[in-house]
Amino acid sequence: MKRKIKEIRDEHTERLPTTRYTADPAVGLTAAQAEEYMQNGWTNRAVEPPSKTVSEIIQSNVFTYFNLIFIIIAVLLIIVGSFKDLTFLPVVICNTLIGIIQEIRAKKTLDRLSVLNAPKAKVIRGGEQTEIAAEQLVLDDIVVFSAGNQICADAVVLDGEVSVNESLLTGEADEITKKTGDELMSGSFIVSGSCHARLDKVGADSYISRLTLEAKAVKDGEQSEMIRSLNKLVKAVGIIIIPIGFLLFSQQFFLSHETFRNSIISMVAAIIGMIPEGLYLLASVALAVSVMRLAGKKVLVHDMKCIETLARVDVLCVDKTGTITENTMQVSDILATDQFDAEHMPSLMEMVSDFAAAMSNDNITMEALKSYFTTPGASVPVSTTSFSSAYKYSSVSFSDACYVLGAPEFVLRDDYESCKEQIEEEGAKGYRVLVFGSYDGTADGKELTGKVKPLGLILLSNPIRKEAPETFRYFAEQGVEIKVISGDNPVTVSEVAKQAGIADAEKYVDASTLKDEGDIQKAMLQYTVFGRVTPDQKRQFVQALKGAGKTVAMTGDGVNDVLALKDADCSVAMASGSDAAVQAAQLVLLDSNFACMPSVVMEGRRVVNNIQRSASLFLVKNIFSLLMSLFSVVFMLNYPLEPSQVSLISTFTIGIPAFFLALQPNNNRIEGHFLTNVLLKALPAGLTDVLVVAALVIFGQEFAVSSIDISTACTMLLAIVGFMILYKISRPMNRLRWIIWLGSIAGLLICSIYLGDLFGISGMSPRCVMLFLVFSIATEPILRYSIIALDYIQKQWRQIRGKMKGRRSLKHLFSKS
């Protein structure tokens, strides 16, 4: 059957009229039909690319606000004929080129990994089932969906039955059963079961694409604290430089009656000093380099902000299966219960084999059962229900009986006490225990209401990952708490956690006993291991930890982890896990090796600590230029520096060392807020610069020292303070940091001696030399006591805040009483 559909053109895709084919579910589209759909544009291509295009990268680096300011400044300097003060232009051009090159390199690396890890789908074409990239699917393709798959395009179920979670679309966590004729919405994921479905809407027409476009129109992506802080800083500077520039020019030209040329040069020097021209670029480059480094460790970064977030993590939530243990399972034994009647019933092996044969192997538990129980009898299944993560059982109905298999507490309910001792004895050995029993009602995948007669206990085991103890030892040393969250029996999970070397693994709780939000909040702070956890509870656990002020990372690989992964500050998925988990996570471990997590955390710490350290260098110059400009305006003084001198200082005390320091190892734990940390490190040096330079200018006027000599002396004073703060920020010193520090000093001296005319450096008169020596000596104690004074103020402020917080807590306590 075929019909025509209209031509559609929009900003995301161009489509031509095409014939629609209704293919047999067992055969699917022919190669020619699929090709026709592709030629006419009816593919499942995403509405927005996963990363910027090359042209977008170039535009975002070239067409910036500060580059516009630099162009205006350059034009003004050219108009007044001060060509030597254009020395800042090569630095700006190099910064822009470095940013473009690094971002393009990172894009290529990211795109290559994204292709390797792109969502795939099982499609039937020409009677054969093959796996292809989800973007290569076409309209009316017959696709096979099974547990763990994320639905990649809107579809209609043709055959089979599945339980679907649409929480990512609707916010509702309930599982919905989809049968023949029901619609599957793209973006939802299969919890259990399998089905054949026909794609009804693909690409830009699909539900998830429409949501994506709406979300894109409403707001930009969430940013990390570091990038938000940098944005605030850059925005504040961008606003303030315009009025200060006008004030400085007006003061010098109209009030001090300087020449137009000198007024422009002074204004430009002040503005260049206030612009953190390389700071945002440095952060972008450092993050881009981190993406490439992580790619080398087989880690795919979906969201760059998670690199910073992971560095701040103090609680790591992990699942047992796939994280602590291998993502495989095996049956160790089956034990008959007291209620199993061996004389009047088929053998237990035969009954479980019949059960396993009727089920599809849509999870590792069922795969293990199918490989162990291989002797089915002649029983023919009437109906089946796939495993429900909400009610933790699966069932098969035969003509003469209905059998269920699942978690003992959920299956036996009030009768759990009859098998409790035996179950907990096996669980204490590290086994996962499932109960197999006969049900006196009709199982439909919902909560069991009838009685279950336990017939046997199936013991399953997961081998502990070899690298797990060392990995968890690292996190313990770093002060990162581990919370083990699992759907298994808490006794079993606790034993496995002990074997993996997790601290306080003996502190466990059955999550089914946590009835309300208050119980959960208390339990999250008290216990380490949580068993019998439902998917919705995982989400509540993450929210409770975040509510307690924790920065939470969540690892997972199953569909039941998706909600928690979405809510965590940083989410990590194993590539071997479900499509839904992989697509929901910010980081994907492509080789599913949890042992690489410490190196990922260290990479995040390296980036944030080094950018924080480098940002302090930039802010020293910005603080000095801002305060010195205001000082010059208020006291009617000429701004003492030239643009070329500012460029010289910036290059050797900030630009070059900051770039190399940003790539150095740095595994210190991150504490405090980014902007606060940066300002507190930069403020003493910035104030020292203002004090010594302002004093030198005033004394220079009193002793009739020429403005050219004062300008040179100020440049050298700023260089001295710059190298002092560079030394303090670089500590502890190592061989490379010594080379960077000494090399920067040597570079500045060489440029001052051999390129003095270019950078406005001249020989100083004896009177100026004397003043310079006095204030050079003064820089060290001024800087030292500025740091001491700031530390004292910080301590006093912390004490005041602590007292205020204590009073608020007491007041809150009494008000509750």
Secondary structure, DSSP 8 states (H G I E B T S, - for coil): -EEEE---B-SS-B---EEEE---TTT-B-HHHHHHHHHTT-B---SS-SS--HHHHHHHHHS-HHHHHHHHHHHHHHHTT-GGGGGHHHHHHHHHHHHHHHHHHHHHHHHHHHHHT--EEEEEETTEEEEEEGGG-BTT-EEEEETT-B--SEEEEEEEEEEEE-HHHHS---EEEE-TT-EE-TT-EEEEEEEEEEEEE-GGGSHHHHHHHHHHHH------HHHHHHHHHHHHHHHHHHHHHHHHHHIIIIIS---HHHHHHHHHHHHHHH--TTHHHHHHHHHHHHHHHHHHTTEEES-THHHHHHHH--EEEE-TBTTTB-S--EEEEEEE-TT--TTTS--HHHHHHHHHHHS---SHHHHHHHHH-----S--EEEEEEEETTTTEEEEEESS-EEEEE-HHHHHGGGTHHHHHHHHHHHTTT-EEEEEEEESS---SS---S-EEEEEEEEEE--B-TTHHHHHHHHHHTT-EEEEE-SS-HHHHHHHHHHTT-TTTT-EEEGGG--SHHHHHHHHHH-SEEES--HHHHHHHHHHHHHTT--EEEEE-SGGGHHHHHHSSEEEEETTS-HHHHHH-SEEETT--GGGHHHHHHHHHHHHHHHHHHHHHHHHHHHHHHHHHHHHHHTT------HHHHHHHHIIIIIHHHHHHTTS-------S-HHHHHHHHHHHHHHHHHHHHHHHHHHHHHTT--HHHHHHHHHHHHHHHHHHHHHHHH-S--HHHHHHHHHHHHHHHHHHHHSHHHHT-----HHHHHHHHHHHHHHHHHHHHHHHHHHHHHHHHHHHHHHHHHHHHHHHHHHH-
